[in-house]
Amino acid sequence: MSLRVGLNGMLLKRPYSGVEQSILRLARALDARGGHAYHMHVPSDFSDEELGRKGLRLVPARVPPRSRIARIAFEHLALRVTGAEADVFHAPGYILPRAVQVPAIVTVYDLMALDHPQWCRVSNRLYYGLALPDSIRRADGIIVPSESTRSALLKRFPEVDECVRVIPLGVGEEFTPQVDPTEQARVRDMWNLPTEFLLFVGQSEPKKNLGTLLAAFSVLRRSGRGPQTLVIAGKPGWHHRDLVEQARTLGITADVRFLGAVAARDLPVLYRMAKLFVFPSRYEGFGLPPLEAMACGTPVLCSSAGALQEYACPAAHALDHVDVGTLAKGLEYVLSDDHRLRSLATRGVEHTKRFTWRRCAAETERFYEWVVERAARATEAST
């Protein structure tokens, strides 16, 4: 079966967060497979070089590229998809445009806006609170990255059970334990990093529980055990100023490095250099950073929240409950034994081998075909 597939890539604007990275990686992997004919709607400033594509056709939108309101208006009022253009349409970023007239699929990474609105910006709480349930009910197929998200989704929308598929995300091939001394020296010099440091990667938003990490690091620093520098890398979120102020109040400003968004080429190097990767998140629909760190041979300490229990915890030192005391003790426990650190690193590299974007793309294409065949059977039955 050869299909014409439309993709919604309107969320793709730099610097990329986790969801945007997932959309970009999936598009690359689908294009590399060449199983179907793809076109993707993208912002007007999206660069061809972002994909390194073979056959995927880009359709730039004629709207201001940095305006969220313009993007949302375009998606729901102007992004029209008919049978003349596509056999199936995939919206891989939570929301399904309204003017789609072919079988449609939406990817829902988590239900945070519905289940934990207190961790969302007010604008996201309002928009996703309305648009996400509508998208789920209108979709012919729903992709989720974990059983955790599937369970949360079906608790609210049991009627969509048959059309939900769990398709895990992948870890990029650049995340490996292979060390390039020249690149490592360049990255260390660029940020003046010490020989040993703790690392967190992710957007600074409330669900990431970074306030608890800062307080636990302060306890670790006073004890004199383990690295005396904490590096926080990722796009500054709406919680960022609070974290900077907390670091100042705790007296650890000089020991906490907020790097902001890190270039794609530098991220694997940063992972490899870290003594320990720490991810105390309160909620995850999948959780790519711990798996990326593992693939780079870096030991991981994380919470067991949400999908982390499925994907990260089997090869990490996991904490079922994360508060300042338990996190500080967990850090001291892992860092006190080099054998324990090496064991975590070895387990992590092996564990992540099954998470590839190639596999994710193959399972996604099979789901496209299932949705189209199911829609065709439904049409035949109604005539």
C-alpha positions in Angstrom: 0.0 0.0 0.0 1.4 3.4 -1.1 -0.1 6.4 0.7 0.0 10.2 0.4 0.6 11.4 3.9 0.2 14.9 5.2 2.1 16.0 8.3 1.5 19.0 10.5 5.0 20.5 11.3 3.7 24.0 12.3 5.2 23.6 15.8 8.7 23.5 14.4 10.5 26.6 15.5 13.8 26.9 17.2 14.9 26.3 19.9 13.2 23.0 19.9 11.6 21.5 23.0 11.0 17.8 23.5 7.8 17.6 21.5 9.2 19.7 18.6 12.3 17.4 18.6 10.1 14.4 18.4 8.2 15.8 15.4 11.4 16.6 13.6 13.0 13.3 14.3 9.9 11.4 13.2 9.6 13.4 10.0 13.3 12.6 9.2 12.8 8.9 9.9 9.6 8.6 7.8 11.3 10.4 5.0 14.4 8.1 5.2 12.1 5.0 5.0 10.5 6.3 1.8 7.6 4.0 2.2 5.0 6.6 1.4 4.8 10.0 -0.3 5.0 12.7 2.4 4.4 16.4 2.6 4.6 18.6 5.7 3.1 22.0 6.6 5.8 24.1 8.2 6.4 27.7 9.4 7.6 30.1 6.6 11.1 30.3 8.2 11.7 26.6 8.5 14.9 25.6 6.8 15.3 22.8 4.2 18.5 21.9 6.0 16.6 20.9 9.2 15.5 17.6 7.6 18.2 16.6 5.1 15.3 15.1 3.3 15.0 12.8 0.3 11.4 13.0 -0.9 9.4 14.8 1.8 7.9 17.9 0.3 7.6 21.1 2.5 4.6 23.4 2.4 5.5 26.7 4.1 2.6 28.5 5.7 2.1 32.2 4.8 1.7 33.4 8.4 4.1 35.2 10.7 6.5 32.4 11.8 6.8 33.5 15.5 3.2 34.3 16.2 1.4 31.6 18.2 -2.0 33.1 17.6 -1.3 33.3 13.8 -0.2 29.6 13.9 -3.3 28.4 15.7 -5.6 30.5 13.4 -3.9 29.0 10.4 -4.2 25.4 11.6 -7.9 25.7 12.3 -9.0 28.1 9.6 -6.7 27.8 6.6 -5.0 24.3 6.8 -7.4 22.4 4.7 -6.6 18.8 3.7 -8.8 17.0 1.2 -8.6 13.7 -0.6 -7.0 15.4 -3.6 -3.9 16.1 -1.5 -3.6 13.2 1.0 -4.9 9.8 1.9 -4.3 10.3 5.6 -3.2 13.3 7.8 -1.1 13.1 10.9 -1.0 15.9 13.5 2.0 14.9 15.7 1.6 17.7 18.2 -1.5 17.2 20.3 -4.0 19.2 18.2 -5.9 18.1 15.1 -6.7 20.9 12.7 -10.4 21.3 12.1 -10.6 21.4 8.3 -9.2 17.9 7.7 -11.4 15.9 5.3 -9.4 12.6 5.2 -8.7 10.0 7.9 -6.8 11.8 10.6 -4.3 10.8 13.3 -3.2 12.8 16.3 -0.2 12.2 18.6 -0.9 12.9 22.3 2.3 12.8 24.4 0.6 13.4 27.7 -2.6 14.7 29.3 -0.9 17.3 31.6 -3.2 20.1 30.6 -6.2 18.1 31.6 -4.9 16.1 34.6 -2.4 18.6 36.1 -3.4 22.1 34.8 -1.6 23.6 37.8 1.7 22.9 36.0 0.7 24.7 32.8 0.7 28.3 31.7 -2.7 29.7 31.8 -2.8 30.1 28.0 -1.9 26.4 27.6 -4.4 25.4 30.2 -7.2 27.2 28.4 -6.2 26.2 24.8 -5.4 22.5 25.4 -8.2 22.2 27.8 -10.6 22.9 25.0 -8.8 21.7 21.9 -7.3 18.5 23.1 -10.5 16.7 24.0 -12.0 17.8 20.7 -9.0 16.5 18.8 -9.1 13.1 20.6 -12.8 12.7 19.8 -12.5 13.7 16.1 -9.4 11.6 15.4 -9.6 8.3 13.4 -6.4 7.2 15.1 -4.5 8.3 18.2 -0.8 7.7 18.9 0.6 7.8 22.4 4.3 7.2 23.4 3.6 5.1 26.5 1.2 2.9 28.4 1.1 5.5 31.0 -0.4 8.1 28.6 -2.7 5.5 27.1 -4.1 4.7 30.5 -4.6 8.3 31.4 -6.3 8.9 28.0 -8.7 6.0 28.2 -9.6 7.0 31.8 -11.1 10.2 30.3 -12.1 8.9 26.8 -12.9 5.2 27.1 -14.8 5.3 23.8 -11.6 5.7 21.8 -9.9 2.5 23.0 -9.9 0.7 19.7 -8.1 3.5 17.8 -5.2 4.1 20.3 -1.7 2.8 19.6 1.3 2.9 21.9 4.4 3.7 19.8 7.5 4.6 21.8 9.8 7.4 20.7 13.4 6.9 19.6 16.8 8.0 20.7 18.9 9.7 18.1 21.9 7.8 16.7 24.3 10.6 17.8 23.7 9.7 21.4 26.5 7.1 21.9 29.2 6.6 24.5 31.9 7.4 22.0 34.0 10.2 23.3 35.7 12.8 21.0 38.3 14.5 23.1 38.5 17.5 20.8 34.7 18.1 21.0 34.7 17.5 24.7 37.5 20.1 25.2 35.6 22.6 23.0 32.3 22.2 25.0 34.1 22.3 28.3 35.9 25.5 27.3 32.7 27.1 25.9 30.9 27.0 29.2 34.0 26.8 31.5 32.8 23.5 33.0 34.6 21.6 35.8 35.8 18.1 35.5 32.8 16.7 37.4 29.2 18.0 37.4 25.6 16.9 37.8 23.4 17.5 34.8 19.7 18.1 34.1 18.4 18.6 30.6 14.9 19.9 29.9 12.7 23.0 29.8 12.5 24.8 33.1 8.9 24.4 33.9 7.1 23.3 37.2 6.5 19.7 36.3 10.3 19.1 36.0 10.6 19.6 39.8 13.8 21.7 39.5 13.1 23.6 42.7 13.5 20.3 44.6 16.7 19.5 42.6 18.2 22.9 43.6 17.5 22.4 47.2 18.8 18.8 47.2 21.9 19.9 45.4 22.4 22.5 48.1 22.3 19.8 50.7 24.8 17.7 48.7 27.1 20.7 48.3 27.1 21.3 52.1 28.0 17.7 52.7 31.0 18.0 50.4 30.1 14.7 48.7 30.0 14.4 45.0 30.3 17.1 42.2 30.0 20.7 43.5 28.5 22.0 40.2 25.0 21.5 38.8 24.4 22.2 35.1 20.9 22.9 33.9 20.5 22.8 30.1 17.4 23.5 28.1 15.2 26.2 26.8 14.2 28.6 29.7 10.6 28.1 30.6 8.1 30.1 32.5 9.5 28.8 35.8 13.1 30.0 35.0 13.2 33.3 37.0 11.9 31.5 40.1 14.7 29.0 39.8 17.4 31.7 39.4 16.0 33.5 42.5 15.9 30.2 44.5 19.6 29.5 43.6 20.4 33.0 44.9 18.5 32.4 48.1 20.2 29.1 48.7 23.6 30.7 48.2 24.5 28.4 45.3 24.3 30.8 42.4 28.0 30.3 41.6 27.6 26.6 41.6 24.6 26.3 39.3 25.1 26.8 35.6 21.9 27.7 33.6 23.1 27.1 30.0 19.8 27.7 28.2 19.1 25.9 24.9 22.0 23.7 23.8 22.9 23.2 20.2 22.2 19.7 18.9 25.8 18.9 18.2 26.8 19.8 21.8 24.1 17.9 23.7 25.6 14.4 23.3 29.0 15.8 24.4 27.4 17.4 27.5 25.7 14.1 28.4 29.0 12.2 28.2 30.8 14.7 30.3 28.4 14.5 33.3 29.1 12.5 36.3 25.4 11.8 36.9 22.3 12.8 35.0 19.4 13.8 37.4 15.8 13.9 36.3 13.4 14.4 39.2 10.3 15.1 37.1 6.8 15.0 38.6 5.2 13.9 35.3 6.3 12.5 31.9 4.4 11.1 29.0 7.6 9.6 27.8 10.8 11.3 29.0 13.6 11.4 26.3 16.4 13.1 28.2 17.1 10.1 30.6 17.2 7.7 27.7 19.6 10.1 25.8 21.9 10.3 28.8 21.8 6.5 29.1 22.7 6.0 25.5 25.7 8.3 26.0 26.9 6.0 28.8 26.0 8.4 31.6 24.4 6.9 34.8 20.9 8.2 35.6 19.0 9.0 38.7 15.3 9.8 38.1 11.8 9.8 39.6 9.4 7.0 38.7 6.7 9.5 37.7 4.5 8.6 34.7 6.2 6.9 31.8 9.6 7.1 33.4 8.5 3.9 35.3 8.2 2.2 31.9 11.2 3.5 30.0 13.8 5.0 32.3 13.6 3.2 35.6 14.6 -0.3 34.5 18.2 1.0 33.9 18.3 4.0 36.3 18.5 4.5 40.1 14.8 5.4 40.5 13.0 7.2 43.4 9.4 6.5 44.0 8.9 9.7 46.0 11.0 12.8 45.3 11.3 15.5 47.9 14.4 17.3 49.0 15.5 14.7 51.6 15.0 11.6 49.4 16.6 13.2 46.4 19.7 14.4 48.5 20.0 10.9 49.9 19.6 9.3 46.5 22.4 11.6 45.1 24.7 10.7 47.9 24.0 7.0 47.6 24.6 6.8 43.9 27.7 9.1 43.9 29.3 7.3 46.9 30.1 4.1 44.9 32.1 4.2 41.6 31.1 0.6 40.9 27.4 1.5 41.2 27.9 4.4 38.7 29.7 2.1 36.2 26.9 -0.5 36.6 24.2 2.1 35.9 26.1 3.3 32.9 26.5 -0.1 31.4 22.9 -1.1 32.0 21.7 2.2 30.4 23.6 1.8 27.2 22.2 -1.7 26.7 18.7 -0.7 27.7 18.4 2.1 25.1 19.3 0.1 22.1 15.7 -0.8 21.4 14.6 2.8 21.2 15.2 3.9 17.6 13.5 6.4 15.4 13.6 3.8 12.6 11.4 1.5 14.7 9.2 4.4 15.7 8.7 5.4 12.0 8.0 1.8 10.9 5.3 1.3 13.6 3.8 4.7 12.7 3.6 3.8 9.0 1.8 0.6 9.8 -0.7 2.6 11.9 -1.3 4.9 8.9 -2.2 1.9 6.8 -4.4 0.5 9.5 -6.3 3.8 9.9 -6.8 4.2 6.1 -8.0 0.6 5.7 -10.4 0.9 8.7 -11.8 4.1 7.3 -12.3 2.5 3.9 -14.2 -0.5 5.5 -16.4 2.0 7.4 -17.2 3.9 4.2 -18.1 0.6 2.4 -20.3 -0.5 5.2 -22.2 2.8 5.2 -23.0 2.7 1.4 
